[in-house]
């Protein structure tokens, strides 16, 4: 919500309030807790992507490509 705080529109505020109602958020504390858990989950997801290792060996693929002389047309 901070990114739109400079010029909030009624349409934007309405969508925020509707989402809060749908999620059962009725106090500022609940909203802050939800935002913190969302941020933590997002960071964890991003960390998981960065630490993932590919299921292939790029160097082996390069070697195989260089050794492939069986070109057929």
C-alpha positions in Angstrom: 0.0 0.0 0.0 2.9 2.3 0.6 3.7 2.6 -3.2 0.4 4.2 -3.8 0.2 6.4 -0.7 1.2 9.6 -2.5 -2.0 9.8 -4.7 -4.5 7.3 -3.4 -7.6 7.0 -5.5 -11.0 6.0 -4.2 -11.0 3.0 -6.5 -7.7 1.9 -5.0 -8.8 2.4 -1.4 -12.0 0.5 -2.2 -10.1 -2.5 -3.5 -7.8 -2.5 -0.5 -10.7 -2.4 1.9 -12.5 -5.1 0.0 -9.5 -7.3 0.1 -9.1 -6.7 3.9 -12.7 -7.6 4.4 -12.5 -10.7 2.3 -9.4 -11.8 4.3 -11.1 -11.1 7.6 -8.7 -8.3 8.6 -10.5 -5.9 10.9 -7.7 -4.2 12.9 -4.5 -2.4 11.9 -2.5 -5.0 13.8 -4.0 -7.8 11.7 -3.2 -5.9 8.5 0.5 -5.4 9.7 0.8 -9.1 10.6 -0.6 -10.2 7.3 1.8 -7.9 5.4 4.7 -9.2 7.4 3.8 -12.8 6.7 3.3 -12.1 3.0 6.7 -10.4 2.9 8.4 -13.3 4.7 6.8 -15.8 2.4 7.8 -13.8 -0.7 11.4 -13.6 0.6 11.5 -17.3 1.3 10.2 -18.1 -2.2 12.8 -15.9 -3.8 15.6 -17.5 -1.7 14.5 -20.9 -2.8 14.8 -19.9 -6.4 18.3 -18.5 -6.0 19.6 -21.6 -4.2 18.1 -24.1 -6.7 20.6 -26.1 -8.7 19.9 -27.0 -12.3 19.2 -30.7 -13.1 21.8 -30.6 -15.9 25.5 -30.1 -16.3 26.1 -27.2 -18.7 29.7 -28.0 -19.2 28.8 -31.6 -20.2 26.3 -30.2 -22.7 29.0 -27.9 -24.2 31.4 -30.9 -24.5 28.8 -33.1 -26.1 27.9 -30.3 -28.6 31.5 -29.8 -29.5 32.0 -33.5 -30.0 28.9 -34.0 -32.1 30.1 -34.3 -35.7 27.2 -36.5 -37.0 25.4 -33.7 -38.8 22.7 -35.1 -41.1 20.7 -33.2 -43.6 
